Amino acid sequence: MKNNSAEKKIPIYLKIYEDLKNKIEKNEYPENSKLPSIRQLALKYKLNNITIMKAFTLLEKEGYIIKKRGIGIFVKSKESLFYNTPSNNLIETFKVGQLKENNRINFASGTPSEDVYPFEIFKKLYSDVLEESGPKIMLYHPTQGLEELREVIKKSVEDKGIFVSKDDIQITSGSQQGLDLILKTLSSKRKSKIIVGNPTYHGALNTFKTNCKIYPVEMEENGFNLTQLENILSEEKISFIYTTMDFSCPTGVSWSEEKKQKLILLAKKYNTLIVEDDFASELSFYNTPRTSIKSLDSDNKTVIYIKSFSKIIMPGLRLAYMIVPTELISKIVTVKFTTDISTSALDQKVLAHFLKGNFLKLHIENLIKIYKERYLVLTKKLKEIPFIDVVYNIDGGFYVWIKLNDTIDSSQFYLKCKENNVLLLSGNVFFLDNQKNQYFRVSFATTDIPEIIDGINRLKNYIKIFDKTM
């Protein structure tokens, strides 16, 4: 009797969920196959449509199905099931990506290795600031950020051709918070419509997915496909266009100067904003001049510029800033206040001293030297593998975009690498549809030269196992 009583407490939709999930896992509903409609299943199970919809919602959340508007509901491919990490596992996935363990080669993480941190400089600066400021540095400070830091930033961006007031600058706790503030500021009762590159930075994509209707535009070797872009702009009211100008994640490519000019003209023509996410523009291997698209926004009305220090200094610093059109800055400040009141004044003060002391310039010079050497070794080794193509030759940053030959099963290759302690990041996570493809992002931010050589030699051995022609 107790068992029957317990069984009755299980919601009916969960029973339907389990039944459908089991059929998917047993291949009774094969991957990529179209499922019966909600109405058909309601008739089959003799239930109402709402119960079936609740079961479908849970299946979608757990990554078993995908809804295609106007077409139907489909079973995700096994590769998509594997790569489409459920949201509750994202934090654990991030933690694994940061771990540095013996015998593990980490090409997945974009986090700089500890040996390149300017740690000793910051150790002294923290001591100096605490001595200088005393306990008052631990009080709440202005939501917009310390005036001292904003003034230093104002002067530093003038070297990039960006001329704004310090009052147009907002300090944030990392660039992800900057994106969150933008969404909260621009949100309305209806989802915002935005444009992203395809592929694009997965952190931004995950942030946007729950709040926006996203229109992907093909990412070419020198920026967006502008014909596709204008077609969307002419048909939809777009809230903003999100992109990175230099050494973009995941491809490592940079926009051409011509396309930058055309992009801002299109944004002005169709009265939309551009969100420029700059995380690595300083890391040019050959000192090629870089034009921020913000520098082309002379009236400060079109571009929201986000600059992170995580990749060029230290990720744990958790500091970034935004340069915001004057008409939006008060709204951004208000949203920042309701989010976390203010960013650590101690960290801001230390960063201000670091920037004033010209330490950043020396640190960047050292970082470029290290990354350029790693890149040259990595690409040379990759070209020794006949089944892998390096898609783009980059001239800065710390990502390489590779493609496996179509004869290789990419998901099985990924699993084999992981089992043998070589971590790669699948290209799937950078595309809106999250579908299987042959692309991988290979980062050299975390790996040193011996690890790169060891890791690529391992890849060379694994890939032969999965070559379908052999």
Disulfide bonds with the S-S distance in Angstrom:
none
